[in-house]
Amino acid sequence: MKSRSFINKWLSWGLPVLAYVICFFHSLSMGVIHESLIREFGMTEVYFSMISTSYFYIYLLMQIPSGILADTIGPRITVAAGTMLSAAGSLIFGFATSMAGLVTGRLMVGLGVSVIFISIIKIQSIWFKPHEFSTMSGITCFIGTMGGVLAQTPLALLINSLSWRGAFKLVAAISVIISILSFLLVKDKKDSIETAAVNEKVNIWIAVRKILYNKRTWPPFLLYGGFYGTFVVISGLWGVSYMSEIYGIGTIEGSKFVSMIILGSAFGAVAIGLLSDRIQKRKFPTILYSLVYIFLWAGMVFINNGKLPLNIMMIYFFAMGFFSQGFVLSWSVGKEVNDSRYVGMSVSIINIGGFLGSIIIPSIAAKALDRYNVIGIPQLIYQKTFVIIFAITLSILVFSLMMKETHCKSIENAK
């Protein structure tokens, strides 16, 4: 019986995590196929941006519905259906002969994978102990990040062998397999009385209202937005151009430096989860990560007028990625300060904070770059822009200090 429960536990977590790898892959895959799409469809950068970002907008809009699905019909059906939908989207994308087809496929992929992470969080709340939750969240992020790694050089090599269309058709086939296995093997609940409360049916609207009216929900919500939005500025948007323009190195070489941010984030997510669960605290690790992250952004502004020595940038970027993961504990706190029946919805609302940050903060940075572009000196342009980002990171410390210490357990009824 114990061995069966052990297998069910890890299959129920592991298969959705494989689906999450696919999710990360899709989120970072567009950069590699950029030139192929521009050349084949003759599209402008505006259209390319529209196709790329359609994934993120639908992902954002689906966060609360994802939590509702995980808390009502359960993770098994949610993951299986979502992964199958993403497979269909990937297939449509691979066969597309027009920009409308590309957008349709991309939207379907975003709609499908949007439910995966929240379902994983729900599964963790069922199958793992409270003091294991942040550790498992960190490991989930680590494994998911590997999907982003696969969307870089491995995808480029795959495109050389199969073409970009063949690559996305292959991803669709893999997604179908994961979907079927998830439907057959993922378990929504353990065969024990202790999880009865977790799987109890809830009133959706009362649940959402209680979460939104809970003042303890908002510090981790805002903290996540600050961390993730500033992280995206350097890792996903302007990191490569910063390295190229400030240090005079090529795009490929610059991307190697930025890849260290992604690698650092993978290890940082695991480390903060382990630390938090080991010392049974959420607040101290978050404050620690916030302080170091702020210090690192300060270096990007104030040390040598924003131009650090090139020979330290690999380790510096790794450190920025590592300490950017202070937001990982936002999910744990969001879960623990709200009713244990509402895990999916609680975390989905916290997730909205991260996605809003990834939209709003880069928009602020983009406007700053356009405004300061008249200066004509790249180092000064980036320095002035990064001053704004540094100022935003200071708010992260404020939110981490405001966050309620839960000691790794549910405190929704605590005074």
C-alpha positions in Angstrom: 0.0 0.0 0.0 2.8 2.4 0.9 4.7 1.7 -2.3 1.5 2.3 -4.3 1.0 5.6 -2.6 4.6 6.5 -3.2 4.3 5.8 -6.9 1.0 7.7 -7.1 2.5 10.7 -5.3 5.4 11.1 -7.7 3.5 10.4 -10.9 0.8 12.9 -9.8 3.5 15.5 -9.4 6.0 14.5 -12.1 3.7 14.3 -15.1 2.3 17.8 -14.6 5.8 19.0 -14.1 6.7 17.6 -17.5 3.8 19.5 -18.9 5.3 22.6 -17.2 8.5 22.1 -19.1 6.5 22.3 -22.3 4.9 25.5 -20.9 8.3 27.1 -20.3 9.5 25.9 -23.8 6.6 27.7 -25.5 7.1 30.9 -23.5 10.7 31.3 -24.6 10.7 29.6 -28.0 9.8 32.6 -30.2 13.2 34.2 -30.1 14.8 31.3 -31.9 12.3 31.2 -34.7 12.1 35.0 -35.1 14.1 35.1 -38.3 12.3 32.1 -39.8 8.9 33.7 -39.3 9.9 37.1 -40.5 11.4 35.6 -43.6 8.6 33.2 -44.4 5.6 35.4 -43.7 7.2 38.7 -44.5 5.8 40.1 -41.3 6.9 43.3 -39.4 8.3 43.3 -35.9 5.0 44.6 -34.7 3.2 41.6 -36.0 5.9 39.3 -34.6 5.5 40.9 -31.2 1.7 40.5 -31.4 2.1 36.8 -32.1 4.6 36.3 -29.3 2.7 38.3 -26.6 -0.7 36.7 -27.4 0.6 33.7 -25.4 1.2 35.9 -22.3 -2.0 37.8 -22.4 -4.2 34.7 -22.5 -2.0 33.1 -19.8 -2.7 36.2 -17.6 -6.4 36.2 -18.2 -6.6 32.5 -17.3 -5.1 32.6 -13.9 -8.2 32.9 -11.8 -10.1 30.4 -14.0 -7.1 28.1 -13.7 -7.4 28.2 -9.9 -11.1 27.6 -10.1 -10.6 24.6 -12.4 -7.9 23.1 -10.1 -10.1 23.5 -7.0 -13.3 22.2 -8.6 -12.8 19.6 -11.3 -9.3 18.8 -10.0 -5.7 18.8 -11.3 -6.0 15.5 -13.3 -8.6 16.6 -15.8 -7.3 20.2 -15.8 -3.7 19.1 -16.7 -4.8 16.5 -19.2 -7.2 18.8 -21.0 -4.8 21.8 -20.9 -1.9 19.8 -22.3 -4.0 18.4 -25.0 -5.2 21.8 -26.0 -1.6 23.1 -26.1 -0.8 20.1 -28.3 -3.5 21.2 -30.7 -2.3 24.8 -30.7 1.3 23.7 -31.3 0.1 21.6 -34.3 -2.0 24.5 -35.7 1.1 26.7 -35.3 3.3 24.2 -37.1 0.9 23.9 -40.0 0.0 27.7 -40.2 0.1 29.3 -43.6 -1.0 32.8 -42.5 -0.5 35.1 -39.6 -4.0 34.4 -38.4 -3.1 30.7 -38.1 0.1 31.6 -36.1 -1.9 33.7 -33.7 -4.6 31.1 -33.4 -2.1 28.4 -32.6 -0.2 30.6 -30.2 -3.4 31.6 -28.3 -4.4 27.9 -28.0 -1.0 27.0 -26.7 -1.2 29.8 -24.1 -4.7 28.8 -23.1 -3.7 25.2 -22.7 -0.5 25.6 -20.7 -2.0 28.4 -18.5 -3.6 25.8 -16.2 -0.5 23.7 -15.6 1.3 25.5 -12.8 -1.7 26.1 -10.6 -2.6 22.4 -10.9 0.9 21.5 -9.8 0.5 23.8 -6.8 -2.8 22.1 -6.0 -1.2 18.6 -6.3 1.7 19.7 -4.0 -0.9 20.8 -1.3 -2.5 17.3 -1.5 0.5 15.0 -1.8 3.2 16.8 0.1 3.5 18.0 3.7 3.3 21.8 4.4 7.0 22.0 5.3 7.9 20.5 1.9 5.7 22.9 -0.1 8.3 25.6 -0.9 11.0 23.0 -1.6 8.8 21.3 -4.1 7.8 24.7 -5.6 11.5 25.5 -6.1 12.2 22.1 -7.7 9.2 22.7 -10.0 10.7 26.0 -11.1 14.1 24.4 -11.6 12.7 21.7 -13.8 10.4 24.1 -15.6 13.3 26.4 -16.4 14.9 23.5 -18.3 12.1 24.0 -20.8 13.5 27.5 -21.4 16.9 26.0 -21.9 15.5 23.5 -24.4 14.0 26.5 -26.3 17.4 27.9 -27.0 20.3 26.0 -28.6 18.5 22.6 -28.6 15.6 24.1 -30.5 17.9 25.8 -32.9 19.6 22.5 -33.6 16.2 20.8 -34.0 15.1 23.4 -36.5 18.2 22.7 -38.5 17.1 19.1 -38.7 13.3 19.3 -39.0 12.6 23.0 -39.8 10.7 25.2 -37.3 7.4 23.6 -38.4 8.7 20.1 -37.7 10.0 21.1 -34.3 6.5 22.4 -33.2 4.8 19.3 -34.6 7.2 17.1 -32.5 6.4 19.2 -29.4 2.7 18.6 -30.2 3.2 14.9 -30.3 5.1 14.9 -27.0 2.3 17.0 -25.4 -0.3 14.4 -26.5 1.6 11.7 -24.8 1.9 13.7 -21.6 -1.8 14.5 -21.7 -2.8 10.9 -22.0 -0.5 9.8 -19.3 -1.7 12.6 -17.0 -5.3 11.6 -17.5 -4.6 7.9 -16.7 -2.1 8.3 -13.9 -2.5 11.6 -12.0 -4.5 11.3 -8.8 -6.5 14.2 -7.5 -6.5 13.0 -3.9 -4.9 10.5 -1.5 -6.9 7.6 -0.1 -6.9 9.1 3.4 -9.3 11.1 5.6 -6.7 13.8 6.2 -7.2 15.3 2.7 -11.0 15.4 2.9 -11.0 19.1 3.7 -8.7 19.9 0.8 -10.9 18.2 -1.7 -14.2 19.5 -0.3 -16.3 21.4 -2.7 -16.3 25.2 -2.3 -18.4 28.1 -3.4 -16.2 29.8 -6.1 -17.4 33.4 -5.7 -17.2 33.3 -1.9 -13.7 31.9 -2.2 -12.5 34.5 -4.6 -14.1 37.3 -2.5 -12.4 36.0 0.7 -9.0 35.9 -1.0 -9.3 39.3 -2.5 -10.5 40.9 0.8 -7.7 39.2 2.8 -5.1 42.0 3.3 -2.5 39.3 3.8 -2.9 38.3 0.1 -1.5 41.6 -1.2 2.1 41.8 0.0 3.1 38.5 -1.7 1.1 39.6 -4.8 3.0 42.9 -5.1 6.3 41.2 -4.1 6.0 38.7 -7.0 5.2 41.5 -9.4 8.3 43.5 -8.4 10.7 40.6 -8.5 9.4 39.0 -11.7 9.0 42.3 -13.7 12.5 43.5 -13.0 13.8 40.0 -13.7 12.2 40.0 -17.2 13.7 43.4 -18.0 17.3 42.0 -17.8 16.7 38.3 -18.7 14.0 38.4 -21.3 14.2 41.7 -23.1 17.3 44.0 -22.8 20.0 41.9 -21.3 21.5 40.8 -24.6 21.3 44.3 -26.1 22.8 45.7 -22.9 25.8 43.4 -23.2 26.2 44.1 -26.9 25.9 47.9 -26.7 27.8 48.4 -23.5 30.6 45.9 -24.0 30.8 45.8 -27.8 30.3 42.0 -28.0 28.1 40.1 -30.5 24.6 38.9 -30.0 25.5 35.3 -29.6 28.2 36.1 -27.1 25.9 38.4 -25.2 23.2 35.7 -25.0 25.7 33.4 -23.3 26.0 36.0 -20.5 22.2 36.4 -20.2 21.8 32.6 -20.1 23.6 32.7 -16.8 20.7 34.7 -15.4 18.3 31.9 -16.4 20.6 29.3 -15.0 21.0 31.2 -11.7 17.2 31.5 -11.4 16.9 27.8 -11.6 19.3 27.2 -8.7 18.0 30.1 -6.7 14.4 28.8 -6.8 15.5 25.5 -5.3 17.7 27.1 -2.7 15.1 29.5 -1.3 12.6 26.7 -1.1 15.0 24.4 0.8 16.1 27.2 3.1 12.5 28.2 3.9 11.3 24.7 4.6 14.5 23.9 6.6 14.2 26.9 9.0 10.4 26.9 9.0 10.2 30.6 8.0 9.0 32.4 4.9 9.8 36.1 5.8 13.5 35.9 6.5 14.5 34.1 3.3 12.4 36.6 1.3 14.0 39.6 3.0 17.4 38.1 2.5 16.9 37.6 -1.3 15.3 41.1 -1.6 18.3 42.8 0.0 20.9 41.0 -2.1 18.8 41.5 -5.3 18.5 45.2 -4.6 22.3 45.4 -4.0 23.0 43.7 -7.3 20.7 46.1 -9.2 22.5 49.0 -7.4 25.8 47.7 -8.9 24.3 47.9 -12.4 23.7 51.6 -11.8 26.3 53.0 -9.5 29.5 50.9 -10.0 31.7 52.5 -12.7 28.7 54.4 -14.0 26.8 51.2 -14.7 29.6 49.4 -16.5 30.9 46.5 -14.4 34.1 44.7 -15.4 33.3 42.2 -18.2 35.3 39.5 -16.5 32.8 39.3 -13.6 29.6 39.6 -15.6 29.0 35.8 -15.9 29.0 35.3 -12.1 27.2 38.7 -11.6 24.4 37.7 -13.9 24.2 34.2 -12.3 23.8 36.0 -8.9 21.1 38.3 -10.2 19.1 35.3 -11.5 19.7 33.4 -8.3 18.4 36.1 -6.0 15.6 37.2 -8.3 13.8 34.1 -7.1 12.7 35.6 -3.8 9.2 35.5 -5.3 9.0 31.7 -5.1 7.8 32.0 -1.4 5.0 34.2 -2.6 3.1 31.1 -3.6 3.6 29.5 -0.3 2.5 32.5 1.7 -0.5 33.1 -0.6 -1.6 29.5 0.1 -0.9 29.7 3.8 -2.7 33.0 4.6 -5.9 31.8 2.9 -8.3 29.0 3.5 -6.7 25.6 2.7 -9.7 24.7 0.5 -8.8 27.6 -1.9 -5.2 26.6 -2.8 -5.6 26.8 -6.5 -7.5 30.1 -6.4 -5.1 31.7 -3.8 -2.0 30.9 -5.8 -3.7 31.9 -9.1 -4.3 35.4 -7.7 -0.7 35.7 -6.5 0.4 34.6 -10.0 -1.5 37.5 -11.5 0.8 39.8 -9.6 3.8 38.3 -11.3 2.3 38.6 -14.8 1.2 42.2 -14.2 4.7 43.0 -13.1 6.1 41.4 -16.3 3.9 43.6 -18.4 4.0 46.9 -16.5 7.7 47.1 -15.4 9.1 46.3 -18.9 6.7 48.9 -20.3 8.1 51.5 -18.0 11.7 50.4 -19.0 10.8 50.7 -22.7 9.4 54.2 -22.3 12.6 55.2 -20.4 14.8 53.8 -23.1 12.9 55.6 -25.8 13.0 58.8 -23.7 16.7 58.7 -23.0 17.7 57.5 -26.5 18.2 61.1 -27.6 21.3 61.1 -25.4 23.0 58.9 -27.9 25.4 57.3 -25.4 24.4 53.7 -24.7 26.0 53.5 -21.3 24.2 56.6 -20.1 20.9 55.5 -21.6 21.0 52.2 -19.8 22.2 53.7 -16.6 19.4 56.2 -16.4 16.9 53.4 -17.3 18.3 51.1 -14.7 18.0 53.8 -12.0 14.2 53.4 -12.4 14.4 49.7 -12.2 16.6 50.0 -9.1 14.0 52.2 -7.5 11.3 49.6 -8.2 13.4 46.9 -6.6 13.4 49.0 -3.3 9.6 48.4 -3.2 10.3 44.7 -3.1 12.0 45.1 0.3 8.9 47.0 1.6 6.6 44.2 0.5 8.8 41.5 2.0 8.7 43.3 5.3 4.9 43.6 5.1 4.5 39.9 4.4 3.0 37.8 7.1 5.3 35.1 8.6 3.4 31.8 8.5 6.1 29.4 9.8 5.3 27.1 6.9 1.7 26.3 8.0 -1.8 27.5 7.3 -2.7 30.5 9.4 -5.9 31.6 7.7 -7.8 31.7 11.0 -5.0 33.3 13.0 -5.6 36.7 14.5 
